[in-house]
């Protein structure tokens, strides 16, 4: 297969640096590439769509047909899919479509890293992730990218948990799982205002992609969640945009077992890592003092109370009022300090985007 000729040289240093952002292992070798048309501008920015594709042969043609015309390039990353996904993409007559075949299956995160690398290397300023299974309404891309175009956010994600009428169409297990998972992700990422963390309909600016430490982004089913956590560490502003979900006959690649067993331990580790880096290493904040003092007080009060409760149970002699108060007061004060540290963490979410006022205009995007 012929390799596509390189597109025009990127206009900004952001794009020039991006060619080395995501080193591509030999197993990611590009086996086939379809030429894309020259980038077009969207309010001065170039927009790309990356579609990770695995076992989506029945849906991929419809997904490609639904991508709006203001999108400059469409990058389909075949993650070593065993079906006819690549063959169907190759038959597309859309000149914007660019197909990349990965040599081995690496997961959605690995596929997106490959797609992000290609899109940025060819001049993309904003990259949208659209799954290949048809669950996402591509006509909503304009709404999704608008906060980034306006300079109000670095990363935007869909949120299906807004209107109860739309929620009725979501499977019950997905609703329950997403609700519990959303709270855990809030704690781990520090983005207390976001919801529906596994929603894969996202848009991100090139500079936010550059800032992320990709060594810590999970390559498989933890991808969307780990992206949020890593973006929080670099101070990127995120925003939720309501996006209706569409559920058909396709099955979710994220199993209930993986969610219940795999997510909580990972989120606990990421929470401790975020708190350490954000509040102890990058900056020593009042939250760190409250957290340390609160944890010490709660720990002391708990251990003191348990020790004297055991002693009272063995001797039959009730603990004195003073002994009880030595346990109770640290527990009360420590709990208050921990709650205050939680409030400070909620208020500490990034507020100024990494890229501010990109447009210099208040125009809105009109979908094609």
N, C-alpha and C positions, 0 to 999 in steps of 0.2 A: 504494500500500500504506500502511496506517496505521502510524504510529510508536508503539511501545509507550510507555505512560505511565511516568514515572520511578518507580523503586522507593523504598522508605523511605530516609530520610536516614541516612547512615553514622554508626556509633556512635563511631568513633574518629578522631583526627586523621590517622592513617595513611590512611584511606579518603578523608577530605576533601581531602588534598593530592593524591591520586592522579588526580583528574580532569584535571590539567594535565600529567601525567607524559609522555604520549605524544601530542604534537600530531599531529592527523590532517590530512594534505594533502588538497586538494580531490579528488584522484583516488581517495581512500579513502572517498568519500561513501557513507553508509549508504543503500542503495536500498530495503531491506526489513528490517523488524524484527518478530519475533514476540514477543508479551508473555510474560513469565516469571512464575512464581509468586513470592511473597515469599520472601526467603532464610530458610532454617532453620539452626539452629545445630548444629555438630558439636563437642561438648565446648567450647562457647563460641566456636567459630570458624566462619566461613562458607566453604564449599568450592565452588569452581567448576571446571568442566572446559572447556578451550578446544580445539576441534578445527579445525586448519587443513585445508581441503578443496580438493583439486584433482584432477579426473578420478577421483573415488572413488564414482561413482554406484552401481556394483554392491555396494559394501561399506558405504556410509554408514548405511543403515537398520539393519543388524545392529550397527554400532558404537553407535548411539544407543540401541538396545534393551538393550545390555549395560551401560549406565552405572548404577551402584548408586543406590538411592533416597536415600542420605544425602547425595548431591551436591545442592546448592541450585540451581545453574543450569548449563546446558549452552550454551556459545557456539560456534556453528559459523560459521567464517569462510570463505565461498566466495571463493577467490582468483582470481576471474574464470575459473572453470572452464567450458570449452565444452560439457560434457555436461549431464546432467539432475540433477546433484548438488543444486542449490537446490530444484528441483521436488520431489524426494524428501524433503528436509528439511522443506519447507513442509507436506507431508502428514502429518508426525509428529503424533500426538495427545498427546505428552508436553508438559505445560504448562511444563516447565522450559526447553524448547528455545528458543533465541534465534538467529536467522539474520542474519548480516551479509554483504552482498554487496559485495566490493571492485570498484571501477570498472575497475581494471587489475591484471594479474598482477604481484605484487611479490616472490613467493617465500615460503618458509615463515616466514622471520624477520619479514617485513613483515606476514604474516597473523597471526602470534603477537603482534606489537606491537599490532595492531588489537584482537585478542581480549583481551590483557592489559589494555589501556586500558578496554575496556568492562566487564570483570569487576571491576576495582578501583573504577571509577566507581560501580558498583552494589553495593559493599559486600563484595567477596570478600577474605578474609584469606589463603587459600591457593588457588593456582591450579595445576591439573594439566594438562599437555599430553598429549593423546591423538591420535595420527594417525588420519586417516579411512580408511586402507586396510585396517583390520582386523588388522594384525599384532600389536597390543597387547591383552593380556587385561585388560579393564576391571575384572574381579573382583578384580584385584590392587591397585586404587587404595588400598584401606585400608592395605595394607602399605607402599605407597609414601609415603603422607603421614604415617604414624605417627611417624617421627623428627622431623618438623616440629611435629606436635601436642605431642610430649613436650618440645619446646624443645631438642632435641639437634642440630638442623641447620637451615640456612636454605634449602638446595637439595638435593633428593634426585633421583637418576636411576637408571634401571634398568641392570642389568649382566647380559648374557646369557652371560658367560664365567665361569661358576662350576662347573656340573656337566657332566662330559664326556658324559653320556648325552643331555643337552639339546643340547650343541654338535653332536652328530652330525646334528641336523636343520637346522643352519645351512649354507648354501652355502659351499663351500671358499674361493672367492674372497673372500667377506665375512669369513670367519674370518681369513685371511691379512692382508687389508687392514686390518681392525680392530686386529689385534695390532701391526702396525707403526705405524699411526696413533696408537694409544693411547700408545705411548712418546713420540712427538713432542709430543702434547698434554700429557703429564705435564710435559715440559720447558717448554713454552710457558705453561702455566697455573700451575705450582707445586703442583698437586694430584697428588702422586706416588702417592697411595693409590687414585685412581680409575682405572677401566678402561672400555672400550667407550664412547669419547667421543661417537660418533655416535648413541648410543641416544637416541631422542626421547621416551621415556616418562619425564617429569620432573614434579616438583612443587616449587613455590617459594613462599616467604612474601612477603606484600605489601611488607614493609620491605626485603627484598632486591631486589625489583623496583624500588623507589624509589631504591635506592643505585646501581644500575647506570647507567653512562653509555651511553645508547642510541644515541648518535651513532657509537659504535664497535662496535655489534653488527651483524654481517653480516645482510643481509636475505634471503639465499638459502641455498645448500647448506652454507655455513660457519657457519650459525646456532648449532647446539648447541655447537660447539667454541668459537666466539667468546663465547658466554654463559659458559662455564666460565672463560675467560681474564678476562673483565670481572668476574666474581664474585670471582676471586682477588685482583684489584686492590682491591676494597672490603672484603676480609677476611671474606667470607661462608664459613660452614662447609658443606661438601658431604659427601654420603654416598652410597655405592652400595648398592642393594638388589637382591638377585637377582630377576630377572624372566624367566621363560621367554618366548622369542620364538616367534611363529607365522608360518610362511612358506607362502604359498599361490601362486596364479597371478600375483599382482601383481608388478610389476617395481619395483626400487628407483629412486628419482629421482636417486640419487647414483651417477654413472658411475665406472668404474675410472679412466678418463682424468682426470676432474676430481680424483679422490683423489690420483693419482700426480703430476700436473702442477700442480694448483692449490693443494693443501694445503701442501706443504713450504715454498714461498716465503712464504706467509702466516704459517705457524707460526714461521719464522725471524724475521720482522719483529716478530711479537707477543712472541716470547721476549725479544728485545733491549729492546722497549718495557717489558715487565713488569719485567725486571731493573733497568732504569734507574729506573723509577718507584718500585718497592718498596724497592730497596736503596741508591739514591743520592738520590732526591728526597724521598720520604715519610719515609725514615729512612736514615741512613748507618750501615750494619751492618758487623760483622766480615767478612761475606761479600763486601762491596764491596772491602775491603782485600785479602783473599785473591785475589779475582778480578783486581783490577788488578795486583798483584804477580806472580801466576801467569802472566797473559797477557804481561806485559813480559818475564819470564824465558824463557818458552817462545819468544816471538818473537825475543829476542836470541840464544838458543842456536841456534835454527833458522837464522837469517840468518848467524850466525858460522860455523856448521858448513858450510853450503852454500857460502859464499864461499871458505873454505879448502879445501874438497873440490875446487872448480873450479880453484883455484890449484895444488893438488897434481896434478890431472889434466893441467894444461897444462905444468907444469914437470917433472913426473916425480919430484918430491922429496916423500917422505911427510911429512905434518904431524907436528910434534913432539908428545910426550905432553902437554905443557902446553897446546898449542893445542887438542888434542882435549878435554882436561878443561874448558877454558873453554867449550866447546860443550855437553859432557855434563852438567856440574853444574847450570847454569841449567835445562836441559831436565828433569832429574830433580826438582829443587826446585819448578820451576814447575808440573810435572804434579801433584805432591803437593798444592800449594796449590789448583789447580783442582779436584782431587778433593775436597779439604776443603770448598771452596765449594759443591760439589754436595751434600755431606752436610748442610751447614748449610741449604741451600735445602730439602732434604727435611724437615728438622726445623722449618722456618719456616711450614709450612702452618697456616692459621687453625684455632684450637681452640675458641674461645668464640663461639657463634652471635650474630648481630646481635640476635636476639630470643631471650632466655633464659627458659626455664621458662614457656612460654605458658600451659600448662594449669594448673599448680599441682596436678597430679593424676597418678597413675601408671596410670590406666585405659587399656585398649587399645580399639581400634576394632573393632567387630564388623560385618563386611560384611553388607549386606542381600541 
